[in-house]
Amino acid sequence: MANLRKSTLGLLALDTLSVALCFNLALHLRGLTAPTLLPLIWPALFAIAALYLIDGYNTRADMLSLDYASQHLIAHFCALLGTLLILFVFRPAVYDLTASRGVILTSFAALAPLTLSYRRLAYSQLRKLRQTRPLLFIGSPDTCRAFQTECLQAGLSHPLLLAHTDRAEAPKNTPAPTRPPQNPDFSTDTSTATAPDAALPPLAPPPQDLAALLGQVESETLSLHAIILGDDPQTDLPAPLAHRLAQIYFDGVPIYTRELFHQVYWRKVGLHRLDHKWPFQEGFAIAREPIFEHIKRLTDIFLASLGLLLALPLMLLCALAIWLEDRGPVLFTQTRIGQNRRPFRLYKLRTMRVRAPTDADDKYTRPGDARITRIGRLLRTTRLDEFPQLLNVLFGDMSMIGPRAEWDELVQNYETEIPCYHFRHLLKPGITGWAQVNYPYGANLQDTLRKLEYDLYYIRHFSFRLDAAIILKTIHIMLFGRGR
């Protein structure tokens, strides 16, 4: 805890110095000088308050993610607005000419990337040190095996310790699989689905004695990164163990349920306990802040209109290239399922050759699919084929950001095979989304299940800052060609 307080005070000092540095740099660029420190007070207060509200003075697990970067930039934008408001209202009384709007804008333009940069640098160094500290997973033999497989798929960087809570002694020296089993049949257990080309780390050691491990933690001879509870802590933990874990938690060791660990570290919703009561859990922003949907719709209309206007010349060039390649139609339309299961016609630039009557009816697009044209491959890689969906956004069928709009024939199959798949339809589908930027294009039911975990995370954490993170990730994909 003392180290945490030191790091917080260090960040506060750095932020204050950064405000002074950026403000004076902005003045210098304009050939001005500040006679007093008074103009620095409000920018510093607003910047520190905004960073405090997004937990920018704690070592967040997602400090290196684009999600945090978007929150950080949004926080500085809000601090900028607050500073400009103070400047506008109180300038005659408390400000001199050095605090002009240009100086404030220049200061924050430099401050936002500067404060983000040294946070990322500090956290990356701290993360390297922490990666040597193991995670302790406590659960039944079945949940231990399932979580171990999930860690293999995710490429967990921390060592993993397993401990059983079952009263019956677990089988000892049980050989674990060298990699997740390849199950040809569909299963609702996502631990059987492997990500493409995933590099699997070494397996965790066999389960260890829980009492001995906790004794080492209490005596500070073992330093843990976190403890994960695989079973329901309210019903499956014996009272003495729960009391012991509570004391360890208050001593500073983070403790997560398995569900919360999925959301904090892997930014998705685990499906192992998902049922039809899931929407009744606490923490759903979609139910708590319905006004955000109305703001989102207005934003969609503005962005879609602006996007169509700016992208029209490029879309015409793409359309010409498609037509010149095989003289076929430029647009591809298909019935997709939208919010509340309402069907609509989706528009895209055609990227595959026109289907002949003799072609096989393959519902999935696979890596290296021969049906994709040369121009189509480029459009898919850069996601330029999605641009006509801006029309769907204007028509109200889609949003800029949301779960992928799926083909109606596939949806019928998914809803039969995948429990709770219908939760995806709580929101409008989007041109881009949390699943699209975190998982490659799906080619089977298992991939669909994996993407559902990300879609449900988006639905649960529906917010402006998550949308901002998705936009940043989408731009990165378009620039560096990570499309399908």
TILUM-512880 format. One record per residue (C-alpha): residue number from 1; residue in one letter; x, y, z. Coordinates in pm, 1 decimal. Layout:
<recs>
    k  r         u         v         w
  NUM  A         X         Y         Z
...
</recs>
This chain:
<recs>
    k  r         u         v         w
    1  M       0.0       0.0       0.0
    2  A     290.4     234.3      74.4
    3  N     428.3     176.8    -275.1
    4  L      84.5     254.1    -418.5
    5  R      68.9     585.7    -232.0
    6  K     418.8     674.4    -351.8
    7  S     328.0     602.3    -714.0
    8  T      10.3     811.9    -682.0
    9  L     201.0    1106.5    -536.0
   10  G     464.9    1066.2    -804.6
   11  L     203.9    1081.5   -1080.4
   12  L      42.5    1386.4    -918.6
   13  A     377.1    1563.7    -911.1
   14  L     453.3    1467.9   -1271.2
   15  D     111.9    1586.6   -1389.2
   16  T     151.8    1920.8   -1213.0
   17  L     496.4    1970.1   -1363.9
   18  S     361.4    1867.4   -1704.9
   19  V      86.6    2131.1   -1687.9
   20  A     348.2    2396.2   -1606.0
   21  L     579.6    2272.1   -1881.8
   22  C     309.7    2258.2   -2151.4
   23  F     161.7    2594.0   -2052.4
   24  N     499.1    2767.5   -2062.7
   25  L     584.3    2595.1   -2390.2
   26  A     260.1    2727.2   -2541.0
   27  L     342.2    3076.4   -2415.8
   28  H     694.6    3054.6   -2556.3
   29  L     562.3    2953.7   -2898.4
   30  R     353.2    3272.6   -2897.4
   31  G     634.1    3492.2   -2767.3
   32  L     461.0    3550.6   -2431.8
   33  T     552.5    3507.1   -2065.9
   34  A     335.9    3439.1   -1760.6
   35  P     379.8    3703.4   -1488.0
   36  T     218.2    3475.6   -1224.2
   37  L     130.0    3110.4   -1170.3
   38  L    -242.2    3193.2   -1150.4
   39  P    -324.6    3084.5   -1509.3
   40  L    -190.7    2734.3   -1426.4
   41  I    -433.0    2666.2   -1142.7
   42  W    -747.1    2578.8   -1337.5
   43  P    -582.2    2363.6   -1609.0
   44  A    -399.0    2167.7   -1338.6
   45  L    -711.0    2120.5   -1124.3
   46  F    -929.8    2012.5   -1414.3
   47  A    -665.8    1777.7   -1558.4
   48  I    -597.8    1611.1   -1221.7
   49  A    -970.3    1579.9   -1143.9
   50  A   -1044.3    1427.9   -1484.7
   51  L    -761.6    1174.5   -1451.7
   52  Y    -874.6    1089.4   -1099.1
   53  L   -1227.2    1016.3   -1224.4
   54  I   -1098.6     762.2   -1479.7
   55  D    -874.2     600.0   -1216.1
   56  G    -564.4     739.6   -1383.5
   57  Y    -370.7     745.8   -1055.3
   58  N    -404.2     373.3    -993.0
   59  T    -231.5      88.4   -1176.5
   60  R    -525.5     -21.5   -1388.7
   61  A    -497.8    -361.7   -1555.8
   62  D    -584.1    -204.4   -1892.4
   63  M    -337.4      85.7   -1868.4
   64  L    -168.6     -18.1   -2196.0
   65  S    -493.0     -69.2   -2387.5
   66  L    -659.4     153.9   -2644.1
   67  D    -961.2     161.4   -2414.1
   68  Y    -760.4     341.6   -2147.7
   69  A    -597.5     564.8   -2410.4
   70  S    -941.8     674.1   -2530.1
   71  Q   -1056.1     743.3   -2173.1
   72  H    -737.5     939.7   -2109.3
   73  L    -784.7    1157.2   -2416.8
   74  I   -1154.8    1209.5   -2340.8
   75  A   -1065.1    1311.2   -1983.9
   76  H    -824.5    1574.9   -2112.7
   77  F   -1085.0    1698.1   -2358.5
   78  C   -1332.1    1743.6   -2071.9
   79  A   -1062.3    1921.3   -1868.2
   80  L   -1001.5    2148.7   -2166.6
   81  L   -1372.2    2236.3   -2187.1
   82  G   -1381.2    2311.6   -1814.3
   83  T   -1075.7    2534.2   -1839.2
   84  L   -1219.1    2721.4   -2138.1
   85  L   -1545.4    2771.1   -1948.1
   86  I   -1360.2    2922.4   -1652.5
   87  L   -1160.2    3136.7   -1892.8
   88  F   -1478.3    3261.3   -2060.1
   89  V   -1669.4    3333.3   -1737.4
   90  F   -1398.4    3465.2   -1504.8
   91  R   -1131.3    3600.5   -1735.6
   92  P   -1196.0    3968.4   -1652.5
   93  A   -1144.5    3894.3   -1282.7
   94  V    -870.3    3632.0   -1260.9
   95  Y    -697.0    3601.6   -1597.2
   96  D    -466.7    3817.0   -1796.6
   97  L    -399.6    3804.8   -2168.7
   98  T    -150.9    3517.1   -2132.7
   99  A    -441.0    3276.8   -2077.3
  100  S    -583.1    3304.8   -2425.7
  101  R    -779.9    3024.2   -2587.6
  102  G    -491.4    2952.7   -2822.2
  103  V    -250.6    2904.3   -2532.1
  104  I    -495.8    2676.0   -2350.0
  105  L    -562.6    2468.2   -2662.6
  106  T    -191.8    2430.8   -2736.6
  107  S    -121.8    2338.5   -2373.9
  108  F    -377.1    2057.8   -2367.6
  109  A    -274.4    1935.7   -2713.4
  110  A      72.1    1872.9   -2568.5
  111  L     -43.5    1767.5   -2220.3
  112  A    -269.5    1477.5   -2321.7
  113  P      -8.2    1269.7   -2511.1
  114  L     264.2    1360.1   -2259.5
  115  T      73.2    1237.3   -1952.3
  116  L     -39.7     927.4   -2141.6
  117  S     315.5     848.3   -2256.1
  118  Y     478.7     842.1   -1914.7
  119  R     188.7     644.7   -1768.1
  120  R     230.4     380.2   -2036.5
  121  L     607.4     377.1   -1985.7
  122  A     579.9     345.0   -1607.4
  123  Y     310.7      77.5   -1625.7
  124  S     500.3    -126.5   -1886.8
  125  Q     800.6    -138.9   -1652.3
  126  L     578.8    -224.2   -1356.1
  127  R     407.0    -493.0   -1560.7
  128  K     740.2    -659.7   -1640.1
  129  L     812.1    -681.8   -1268.7
  130  R     464.3    -810.4   -1186.4
  131  Q     463.1   -1078.5   -1454.7
  132  T     689.6   -1287.4   -1234.7
  133  R     417.8   -1295.7    -966.1
  134  P     175.8   -1587.4   -1010.7
  135  L    -201.8   -1597.7   -1024.5
  136  L    -374.0   -1835.8    -784.9
  137  F    -692.5   -1998.0    -914.4
  138  I    -912.9   -2165.5    -652.9
  139  G   -1191.6   -2394.8    -764.9
  140  S   -1321.1   -2744.7    -820.2
  141  P   -1120.9   -2982.2   -1042.1
  142  D   -1352.5   -2910.4   -1336.4
  143  T   -1328.1   -2531.3   -1307.8
  144  C    -949.9   -2553.0   -1262.0
  145  R    -916.4   -2750.7   -1583.7
  146  A   -1146.4   -2512.5   -1771.9
  147  F    -963.0   -2202.3   -1649.4
  148  Q    -624.9   -2354.1   -1729.4
  149  T    -739.2   -2409.1   -2087.3
  150  E    -868.2   -2050.4   -2109.9
  151  C    -526.2   -1926.1   -1999.3
  152  L    -359.7   -2137.4   -2268.0
  153  Q    -575.0   -1975.8   -2533.6
  154  A    -526.0   -1622.3   -2401.3
  155  G    -148.0   -1655.6   -2371.5
  156  L    -147.2   -1561.8   -2001.8
  157  S     186.5   -1401.8   -1912.4
  158  H     171.9   -1479.4   -1539.5
  159  P     263.0   -1815.7   -1384.4
  160  L     -53.4   -1999.5   -1281.1
  161  L    -108.1   -2186.3    -955.0
  162  L    -412.1   -2413.0    -914.7
  163  A    -575.0   -2517.9    -587.9
  164  H    -888.3   -2725.9    -531.8
  165  T   -1168.8   -2643.9    -290.8
  166  D   -1347.3   -2979.9    -308.7
  167  R   -1364.4   -3164.3      20.1
  168  A   -1284.7   -3484.9    -164.2
  169  E    -916.3   -3506.2    -247.1
  170  A    -850.6   -3437.2    -611.6
  171  P    -667.0   -3700.7    -816.7
  172  K    -294.7   -3637.9    -795.7
  173  N     -51.0   -3627.9   -1084.9
  174  T    -333.0   -3610.8   -1336.6
  175  P    -172.0   -3539.0   -1673.6
  176  A    -305.7   -3221.9   -1831.8
  177  P    -352.3   -3187.3   -2205.8
  178  T     -66.1   -3026.1   -2394.5
  179  R    -310.4   -2797.7   -2575.3
  180  P    -687.6   -2741.4   -2578.5
  181  P    -867.5   -3045.8   -2720.5
  182  Q    -996.7   -3016.6   -3073.9
  183  N   -1365.5   -3097.2   -3051.8
  184  P   -1529.4   -3143.7   -3393.0
  185  D   -1877.2   -3100.3   -3245.8
  186  F   -2014.0   -2773.1   -3122.3
  187  S   -1993.0   -2710.6   -2749.5
  188  T   -2095.4   -2416.7   -2533.8
  189  D   -1762.2   -2446.6   -2352.0
  190  T   -1540.0   -2189.5   -2518.9
  191  S   -1232.8   -2351.0   -2369.9
  192  T   -1242.5   -2603.7   -2654.6
  193  A   -1207.6   -2337.0   -2921.6
  194  T    -856.3   -2226.9   -3005.9
  195  A    -770.6   -1893.1   -3158.9
  196  P    -600.1   -1910.9   -3497.0
  197  D    -224.4   -1963.7   -3477.1
  198  A    -228.9   -1916.2   -3099.9
  199  A     110.2   -1969.7   -2937.3
  200  L      35.9   -2181.1   -2630.1
  201  P     249.5   -2119.6   -2317.8
  202  P     376.4   -2400.8   -2091.5
  203  L     112.8   -2573.1   -1883.1
  204  A      56.3   -2482.3   -1522.1
  205  P     182.1   -2721.3   -1252.2
  206  P     -60.2   -2973.4   -1098.5
  207  P    -295.7   -2851.9    -821.4
  208  Q    -123.7   -2755.3    -497.0
  209  D    -222.7   -2754.5    -131.0
  210  L    -446.8   -2452.6     -75.2
  211  A    -382.3   -2416.5     298.3
  212  A      -6.2   -2417.6     244.1
  213  L     -29.5   -2158.4     -34.4
  214  L    -245.2   -1923.8     173.5
  215  G      -5.3   -1965.1     465.0
  216  Q     281.1   -1849.9     243.0
  217  V      76.4   -1549.2     129.4
  218  E      -8.8   -1454.9     488.5
  219  S     355.2   -1485.3     596.5
  220  E     460.2   -1280.6     289.4
  221  T     689.2   -1556.1     160.9
  222  L     472.1   -1580.3    -153.8
  223  S     369.4   -1268.4    -346.4
  224  L      62.2   -1318.0    -566.4
  225  H     -51.8   -1097.6    -851.5
  226  A    -416.0   -1189.4    -781.3
  227  I    -648.0   -1466.8    -665.5
  228  I    -932.7   -1591.0    -886.2
  229  L   -1231.5   -1774.4    -737.7
  230  G   -1360.3   -2029.6    -985.1
  231  D   -1677.2   -2114.4    -793.5
  232  D   -1949.8   -1891.3    -654.0
  233  P   -1798.1   -1724.9    -343.7
  234  Q   -2143.7   -1683.4    -187.5
  235  T   -2242.0   -2049.3    -203.7
  236  D   -1937.1   -2265.2    -276.7
  237  L   -1673.0   -2131.4     -35.6
  238  P   -1655.3   -2273.1     319.6
  239  A   -1689.1   -1997.1     579.3
  240  P   -1335.6   -2037.5     727.3
  241  L   -1181.9   -2013.0     378.8
  242  A   -1396.4   -1708.6     293.7
  243  H   -1283.9   -1530.0     613.1
  244  R    -920.8   -1610.9     539.3
  245  L    -946.9   -1483.0     182.4
  246  A   -1119.5   -1165.6     302.9
  247  Q    -823.2   -1086.8     528.2
  248  I    -579.9   -1148.5     240.5
  249  Y    -790.3    -918.3      22.2
  250  F    -780.8    -638.6     281.4
  251  D    -403.3    -686.8     304.3
  252  G    -378.4    -577.8     -59.1
  253  V    -402.0    -890.9    -276.9
  254  P    -666.9    -844.5    -551.7
  255  I    -934.4   -1115.8    -556.6
  256  Y   -1164.9   -1170.5    -855.5
  257  T   -1444.6   -1405.0    -939.0
  258  R   -1385.2   -1596.2   -1259.6
  259  E   -1650.1   -1384.9   -1434.1
  260  L   -1494.2   -1057.0   -1321.2
  261  F   -1145.2   -1173.1   -1421.7
  262  H   -1273.6   -1237.7   -1775.1
  263  Q   -1407.2    -883.5   -1794.6
  264  V   -1112.4    -701.7   -1634.5
  265  Y    -823.4    -889.1   -1799.0
  266  W    -968.2   -1029.2   -2121.7
  267  R   -1242.3    -770.0   -2182.0
  268  K   -1511.9   -1026.9   -2255.2
  269  V   -1796.0   -1206.1   -2075.2
  270  G   -1729.2   -1568.8   -1988.5
  271  L   -2011.9   -1795.4   -2098.3
  272  H   -1957.4   -2072.0   -1843.7
  273  R   -2236.2   -1944.3   -1615.6
  274  L   -2439.9   -1743.7   -1862.6
  275  D   -2812.9   -1807.0   -1850.3
  276  H   -3137.7   -1622.6   -1920.9
  277  K   -3109.6   -1436.7   -1587.7
  278  W   -2793.0   -1260.9   -1705.7
  279  P   -2966.2    -926.8   -1793.2
  280  F   -3092.3    -898.4   -1433.7
  281  Q   -2740.8    -865.3   -1292.7
  282  E   -2620.8    -527.3   -1171.7
  283  G   -2389.4    -308.3   -1374.0
  284  F   -2568.9    -290.5   -1708.0
  285  A   -2511.7      56.3   -1850.6
  286  I   -2771.4     -10.6   -2121.8
  287  A   -3043.6     -22.3   -1853.1
  288  R   -2893.6     246.0   -1629.0
  289  E   -2831.6     514.3   -1893.1
  290  P   -3098.9     490.6   -2166.4
  291  I   -3030.7     851.0   -2270.8
  292  F   -2698.7     735.0   -2415.0
  293  E   -2889.6     550.6   -2689.4
  294  H   -3052.2     877.2   -2801.7
  295  I   -2719.0    1059.9   -2799.6
  296  K   -2565.8     769.3   -2988.1
  297  R   -2835.8     791.5   -3256.5
  298  L   -2771.1    1162.2   -3312.9
  299  T   -2398.3    1090.2   -3330.5
  300  D   -2463.0     808.7   -3579.9
  301  I   -2658.8    1039.7   -3810.5
  302  F   -2387.4    1304.5   -3798.7
  303  L   -2097.3    1061.6   -3852.8
  304  A   -2276.0     864.4   -4126.2
  305  S   -2363.2    1182.9   -4315.8
  306  L   -2010.1    1316.3   -4282.5
  307  G   -1861.9     977.1   -4371.0
  308  L   -2069.3     942.0   -4687.5
  309  L   -1975.5    1291.7   -4795.8
  310  L   -1602.8    1238.7   -4740.3
  311  A   -1588.5     878.7   -4862.7
  312  L   -1796.0     923.9   -5178.6
  313  P   -1497.4     977.6   -5414.2
  314  L   -1317.6     673.2   -5271.5
  315  M   -1635.2     462.1   -5289.6
  316  L   -1677.7     554.3   -5657.0
  317  L   -1318.2     447.1   -5728.0
  318  C   -1374.8     117.5   -5545.9
  319  A   -1699.5      62.0   -5736.7
  320  L   -1522.5     124.0   -6067.7
  321  A   -1245.2    -121.1   -5975.5
  322  I   -1502.3    -388.8   -5885.1
  323  W   -1688.1    -344.2   -6212.5
  324  L   -1370.0    -344.5   -6424.3
  325  E   -1248.5    -670.5   -6270.3
  326  D   -1541.3    -891.6   -6374.7
  327  R   -1815.8    -657.8   -6503.2
  328  G   -2040.0    -778.8   -6222.5
  329  P   -2263.7    -583.1   -5984.2
  330  V   -2091.5    -335.5   -5756.0
  331  L   -2314.0    -367.3   -5449.3
  332  F   -2390.7    -678.2   -5246.8
  333  T   -2716.5    -689.7   -5050.4
  334  Q   -2833.2    -947.5   -4801.0
  335  T   -3100.9    -984.8   -4534.4
  336  R   -2951.0    -937.8   -4189.4
  337  I   -3101.5    -940.3   -3840.4
  338  G   -3105.4    -612.8   -3648.4
  339  Q   -3214.7    -484.1   -3309.4
  340  N   -3498.1    -684.2   -3151.0
  341  R   -3460.6    -942.9   -3434.7
  342  R   -3593.8    -703.3   -3698.9
  343  P   -3470.1    -803.0   -4048.7
  344  F   -3326.9    -543.0   -4286.8
  345  R   -3134.1    -525.6   -4614.7
  346  L   -2763.0    -465.0   -4562.9
  347  Y   -2545.5    -297.5   -4828.7
  348  K   -2177.8    -368.3   -4894.2
  349  L   -1932.8    -337.6   -5180.4
  350  R   -1913.6    -676.9   -5350.1
  351  T   -1590.8    -859.7   -5265.9
  352  M   -1670.4   -1209.9   -5396.9
  353  R   -1741.6   -1337.0   -5744.4
  354  V   -2106.8   -1368.3   -5841.2
  355  R   -2232.7   -1706.1   -5731.6
  356  A   -2313.7   -1955.3   -6005.1
  357  P   -2608.3   -2197.7   -5966.9
  358  T   -2362.9   -2489.2   -5946.9
  359  D   -2154.5   -2338.6   -5663.1
  360  A   -2160.1   -2508.4   -5324.5
  361  D   -2369.1   -2334.7   -5057.6
  362  D   -2094.8   -2243.9   -4807.5
  363  K   -2230.9   -1994.9   -4554.7
  364  Y   -1887.2   -1901.5   -4416.5
  365  T   -1601.4   -1707.2   -4571.4
  366  R   -1279.4   -1890.6   -4492.7
  367  P    -909.9   -1786.1   -4501.9
  368  G    -787.2   -1798.5   -4862.2
  369  D   -1143.2   -1840.0   -4992.0
  370  A   -1124.7   -1876.0   -5372.0
  371  R   -1453.8   -1687.9   -5411.7
  372  I   -1293.1   -1359.1   -5301.8
  373  T   -1182.4   -1142.7   -5594.3
  374  R    -847.2    -962.1   -5609.5
  375  I   -1010.4    -624.6   -5550.6
  376  G   -1232.5    -782.5   -5287.7
  377  R    -932.5    -905.7   -5089.2
  378  L    -794.8    -552.3   -5071.0
  379  L   -1134.1    -411.9   -4972.4
  380  R   -1174.5    -670.0   -4696.6
  381  T    -823.8    -612.3   -4562.0
  382  T    -885.0    -237.9   -4529.8
  383  R   -1257.3    -280.7   -4450.1
  384  L   -1348.6     -39.9   -4727.0
  385  D   -1623.5    -281.7   -4833.0
  386  E   -1817.7    -171.4   -4523.8
  387  F   -1864.6     190.6   -4638.7
  388  P   -2210.9     143.8   -4800.7
  389  Q   -2339.1      39.7   -4457.8
  390  L   -2334.2     410.2   -4374.7
  391  L   -2664.9     412.3   -4564.5
  392  N   -2797.7     150.8   -4322.3
  393  V   -2691.5     377.4   -4036.4
  394  L   -2883.3     671.7   -4184.9
  395  F   -3190.3     450.6   -4238.1
  396  G   -3179.1     356.8   -3868.5
  397  D   -3114.1     -15.1   -3925.1
  398  M   -2760.5      -1.0   -3788.8
  399  S   -2530.6     203.2   -3567.6
  400  M   -2171.3     302.0   -3630.9
  401  I   -2068.4      72.3   -3344.8
  402  G   -2236.4    -246.4   -3225.2
  403  P   -2242.4    -625.6   -3267.9
  404  R   -2197.7    -754.7   -3621.7
  405  A   -2519.2    -783.9   -3825.2
  406  E   -2549.2   -1155.2   -3906.9
  407  W   -2721.5   -1325.2   -4201.5
  408  D   -3076.0   -1430.7   -4113.2
  409  E   -3012.5   -1795.1   -4209.7
  410  L   -2710.9   -1813.1   -3979.3
  411  V   -2898.9   -1644.9   -3694.3
  412  Q   -3165.9   -1916.2   -3700.2
  413  N   -2893.9   -2177.2   -3662.6
  414  Y   -2705.4   -1985.4   -3392.9
  415  E   -3014.8   -1929.1   -3179.9
  416  T   -3085.1   -2301.5   -3192.0
  417  E   -2730.0   -2406.1   -3108.4
  418  I   -2605.0   -2128.3   -2876.6
  419  P   -2783.7   -2050.9   -2549.1
  420  C   -2848.0   -1679.1   -2493.3
  421  Y   -2736.6   -1582.4   -2845.7
  422  H   -3046.8   -1362.0   -2869.5
  423  F   -2891.5   -1116.7   -2620.0
  424  R   -2687.4    -981.1   -2914.6
  425  H   -3005.8    -826.8   -3050.7
  426  L   -3054.3    -593.2   -2754.1
  427  L   -2863.0    -326.9   -2949.0
  428  K   -2847.0    -217.8   -3309.8
  429  P   -2577.0    -395.9   -3510.2
  430  G   -2275.3    -187.7   -3602.4
  431  I   -2034.6    -132.0   -3889.3
  432  T   -1758.3    -202.0   -3639.4
  433  G   -1773.6    -335.9   -3286.7
  434  W   -1590.9    -480.7   -2986.8
  435  A   -1593.9    -835.2   -3125.4
  436  Q   -1485.6    -723.1   -3473.8
  437  V   -1175.0    -544.6   -3342.5
  438  N   -1075.2    -816.8   -3093.8
  439  Y   -1134.2   -1141.4   -3281.5
  440  P   -1077.0   -1242.2   -3645.4
  441  Y   -1358.6   -1316.9   -3887.7
  442  G   -1548.1   -1629.0   -3775.6
  443  A   -1565.7   -1937.5   -3994.0
  444  N   -1759.1   -2179.6   -3770.8
  445  L   -1985.7   -2206.0   -3469.5
  446  Q   -1697.1   -2205.8   -3223.4
  447  D   -1571.4   -1874.8   -3360.5
  448  T   -1923.3   -1736.1   -3328.4
  449  L   -1929.5   -1838.2   -2963.6
  450  R   -1594.9   -1672.2   -2898.3
  451  K   -1714.8   -1349.7   -3063.0
  452  L   -2034.6   -1363.6   -2858.8
  453  E   -1821.1   -1322.5   -2545.4
  454  Y   -1697.2    -987.2   -2677.8
  455  D   -2043.1    -879.4   -2798.2
  456  L   -2191.4    -942.7   -2454.2
  457  Y   -1908.0    -746.9   -2293.8
  458  Y   -1998.5    -453.0   -2517.0
  459  I   -2367.0    -482.1   -2425.2
  460  R   -2284.2    -495.4   -2054.8
  461  H   -2038.0    -202.9   -2068.1
  462  F   -2224.4       3.0   -2329.6
  463  S   -2066.3     350.5   -2303.1
  464  F   -1919.9     643.9   -2490.3
  465  R   -1565.8     565.6   -2375.8
  466  L   -1590.2     205.4   -2498.5
  467  D   -1717.1     334.9   -2833.7
  468  A   -1416.1     569.0   -2846.0
  469  A   -1181.6     274.7   -2785.2
  470  I   -1349.0      77.0   -3065.4
  471  I   -1306.6     369.9   -3305.2
  472  L    -934.8     388.0   -3221.3
  473  K    -894.1      13.3   -3274.0
  474  T   -1086.8      26.9   -3602.6
  475  I    -865.0     305.8   -3734.8
  476  H    -560.4      98.6   -3638.8
  477  I    -698.2    -202.7   -3827.4
  478  M    -776.8       1.7   -4137.0
  479  L    -431.6     162.2   -4141.0
  480  F    -235.6    -157.0   -4081.9
  481  G    -453.0    -398.5   -4278.0
  482  R    -580.2    -639.2   -4016.1
  483  G    -917.4    -694.5   -4183.1
  484  R   -1037.3   -1035.1   -4289.0
</recs>
